[in-house]
C-alpha cells in the first residue's frame, strides 16, 4: 500500500502506509543536480560543487527575469545568503550590492560582476556632491545593461578563497553570470520570444501624509494684508499658518497671476483639493525580447535582441534601452574550439529625479510645502502660459520664485538627459592538447561612453549649477565619459584521475588588465545668452574651464591553482596569485595572495539513507589590492584666468609616493547537509574578514598646503553567519511545494586606525549629521546632535518647554548596518500552474530622515496638529490653552542641579524654526527594519498536447506583482530602502522618491 502524497513537517520524516521518504527514487527532486552537479567558478571554470571548500550560491536565470525591471539586480534581493541588495526608488537608479559586509572604509565595496569569465564595469559615476546628499542625479548601475533574458545562471562567490583567481578586483565577492548558449544537435533553429507589460503606481505608505487643518505660513494665525483683506504669505514654504475656514476669502498667489482663472480674485481659505500625490503618474514598462539559437556537432550560436521602453511616476521621464547580444562557438578541429561573445547596448534616459537636499522636488513636497497649494492648478498655469508661474512668488508685484519653481516647469524645462552606448565582448580559443591538458586564450573588453546633459531654463530660481562656484540664473552643462577595461587571459588546465581513488586538477595562468577612464565636464557661466539655446557657446559669460581627467591603470597578474580529490570524499585546494599594479609606487607595486581550502563529503562515510549529502568545508585566503590611478604624484589644476594671467590651484588632497598594497584576510568554515533524498537541507557558514593597510585620505595640517593626504591606515573586521535552507514540505504527482530561506548577519567594525585618529568621516550631510567609521565601533555610525539627559536617562526640557540639545554633533545616534537580513521564497506548482511569493526581512539598522527633520518645523504632517492634554488644539497660543508638555524632566527651580517631571508647556502656535525649538537630529533617527512582500507571481504553462501542431514548443502566461506590500516598517512616510545612491553613504534620506507597486503581464513562447 502506497500513498502518493509525501509530507515533510518540522524537519522530521514521517511515513504513510509503507512508503518512507528515503524510498523515493533519486529523480524525485531536481535538488540532487543542484547539490552534486557542476557550477561556474572564478575565470569561468566549471567545478564539481561537492569539491569546493568555499561558499557559493546559485540562482537560476528564470528566477531573475521573472519580474520585469530596468535593473535585474533588484531581482537578486533575498535570493542569496550574505548578499545585501538595497533596491533604489530613483528612476533608473543604482542598486547597492554588498557581499559579506564592508571591506573598504572609503573605497568601493560593491561586488565584482563577471559575464562569461570576463569582468564588467559597474562603477558609480555620481558626483561626490550627489553622494553626500547635496543634490544631483543618480545615474544608475552600469551592470543593469545586462539583458536578464540572456542569463542562464548567476553564481555568487562570497569569500576571498572563491574569488582569489580574480585578484584584487574581487575582494568584495564576485557575481558570476553565465549567459545562454546555442545547443548542439538542436533540430532546426529555435525561436524564443518573451514580452511583458508593467504598470507601476505609487505606494502611498511611502509618501507624506499631510495635515488638513492649517495653511501657508510660519507665524500661526496671522495673515498679511492686501486692499484691507487677508493675504497669504506667498514666500513662506510651510504649513504653519492660519487655520482653514471655508468662509474666509483670502488673497492667494494665483490672484496675482495675470490672465489666470483666479486673477484678481480672493479664494476660500481651504485645503487644496489636489495635493502633491496627484503630481505622480502611472509608470509604464514595456519589454520585448527575441532570440534565435541553434547548433550542430561543430557549431552553436545564439542571437538576441531586447527592447525596454519605460516611463517613471514623475512627468516627462523615459528610459529606452536596446540590447543586441550574440554568442557562437565553432569547432575548428577536434581539439580546437573558437568562441565569441558580443553585446551592444544603447540606453537613453530623460528626466531622472533629483536627489538630496538642493533643488529637489521631493524635498519640496516632503519638507517645504503649503497644504493650500493645488498641484493641478500649478499644472494649469504651466500648460497655459509656458512660464514659471509658481506658488512661491516673492510679492504681489514680483512674480519671480522665492525658493521653489513651479513643479511642472521644473520637470519640463529643467530636466536632464543622458545617453550610454556600451560594447562588451570576448573572443577565446580553447585547445585540448590531450585528454588531460587544455589551453585557453581569451581577450575580453568592456567599455562604454556616456553623455550627460543638464539644463536650467531662463526664469528659474537662481541656484548652484554644475561646478560653478556661484548661483546661476540659467545654464547648460555637458559631461562626456568614457570607461574601458580590457582583459587578456592565458590559462592552462590539467585534469587527471590517478587510479580509482585520486583525481587532480591544476591550473596555471596569466592576466593583463588595462583600465582607462576619461571624463570631460563643461558648463556655461553667468546664465544663457539666448534663452532656450542649450550649448556651451551660448554662455552669457566666459565659460568655466572644463574639468578633464584621463587616467589609465595596468595590472599584470600570474596565478596558479592545484586541487586534489580522494575517493570523491576528501578535497584539498590551493591558489596563489601575484599582481603588479601601475597605480602603486615603484618597488612596492607587486603584491601576493594565497588561498587554501578543504572539504570532506562525510555523507560518503556515514552512508545513512536519511542523509542524502553532507559536507564540511573550510577556507583561508589573503587578498592584496591597489588603489585608483593618479594617487602618487601631486599636481596643479588649471582654473579660470585672472585677466590675462593663468591661475592654477594645488590638489586639495596630497598624493603619496610611499603607498603599499592594502590587504584582506578571509577565513570561513561551513557545512552543507541534505536529508531524505534532498527534501530538506541547509548550508551554514561562518566567516571573518580583516581588511587592513587601507588606502584613504587622512586629515593633515593645512600648513602642508592641503587638508588631507592619501595614506595607508585603518582596519575593518567583519564577522557573520550565513544560512540557506531548502525544503520540499509537500510533494505528489501533481503538486509540489518548494520553500527556501536565506539569512545572514554580517557586521563590520573599525578595529584599527592610525595613531592619533579616532574617526574617519565617510560623509557629511545636511541636518548636521555625519556617517562615520569610528575606532572600535561599528562601521557606518550615524553621528549628530543628541538630547541632553539626566543621570536617569530622562530627556531634559529647557525653560521654553523644548528639549535641550548637546552643543556638539559627535554623538552616536545609530548605525546603518542591519542586525540581519533574510529572504523567504515559496513556490507552489500544481500540474501546469505555478504560484510563488517572496518575503524580504531586514532587522535593525538605523536611518536619519532629513524629510522628517524639516517637516517637523514646517507643520506638514498630522503629528503637528491635534488636541493637547487640556483638550485644546496644540496650535493655539499658550494664552489660549495650546501647546504641549513634552515627556521628560526639567530642572527643579527650588533645587538647582536636580530634576523633576516636566510641567513646562511648549509653544506650538508658530513654527519651531521661528521659535528655535526644533528637537535635535537624534529625534529623526529611525529603526530601518522592514518586512516586505517583495514578489508574487502566478503562471500557467501550456503542455505540448494542448498546443497541438502550432509549431509552438512551449507557452507560458504569467502575472507578477512586486513590492506589493510593506508589511512592517518603522520609518514614517518613506521606504526604508530609499536613499541617495549605491555606495558607502547609507542610512540617510533627503527628498527620497516614494516606492511603487508594480504589476506586470508576461508572455514567453518558444518555437
Buried (B, 14 or more C-beta within 10 A) or exposed (E): EEEEEBBBEEEEBEEEEEBBBBBBEEEBBEBBEBBBEEBBBBBBBEBBBBBBBBBBBBBBBBBBBBBBBBBBBBBBBBBBBBBBBBBBBBBBBBBBBBBBBBBBBBBBBBBBBBBBBBBBBBBBBBBEBBBBBBBBBBBBBBBBBBBBBBBBBBBBBBBBBBBBBBBBBBBBBBBBBBBBBBEBEEEEEBBBBBBBBBBBBBBEBBBBBBBBBBBBBBBBBEBBEBEEEBBBBBBBBBBBBBBBEEEBBBBBBBBBBEEBEBEEEBBEBBBBEBBBBEBBBEBBBBBBBBBBBBBEEEBBBBBBBBBBBBBBBBBBBBBBBBBBBBBBBBBEEEEEBBBBBBBBBBBBBBBBBBBBBBBBBBBBBBBBBBBBBBBBBBBBBBEEBEBBBBBBBBEBEEBBBBBBBBBBBBBBBBBBBBBBBBBBBBBBBBBBEEEBBBBBBBBBBBBBBBBBBBBBBBBBBBBBBBBBEEEBBBBBBBBBBBBBBBBBBBBBBBBEEEEEEEBBBBBBBBBBBBBBBBBBBBBBBBBBBEEEEBEBEBBBEEBBBBBEEEBBBBBBBBBBBBBBBEEBBBBBBBBBBBBBBBBBEEEBBEBEBBBBBBBBBBBBEEEEEEBBBBBBBBBBBBBBBBBBBBBBEBEEEEEEEEEEEEEEEEBEBBBBEEBBBBBBBBBBBBBBBBBBBBBBBBBBBBBBBBBBBBBBBBEBEEEEEBEBBBBBBBBBBBBBBBBBBBBBBBBEEEBBBBBBBBBBBBBBBBBBBEEEEEBBEBBBBBBBBBBBBBBEBBBBBBBBBBBBBBEEEBBBBBEBBBBBBBEEBBBBBBBBBBEBBBBBBBBBBEEEEBBBBBBBBBBBBBBBBBBBBBBBBBBBBEBBBEEBEBEBBBBBBEEEBBBBBBEBBBBEEEEEEEBEEBEBBBBBBBBBBEBEBBBBBBBBBBBBBBBBBBBBBBBEBBEEEEBEEEEBEBBBBBEBBBBBBBEEBEBBBBBBBBBBBBBBBBBBBBBBBBBBBBBBBBBBBBB
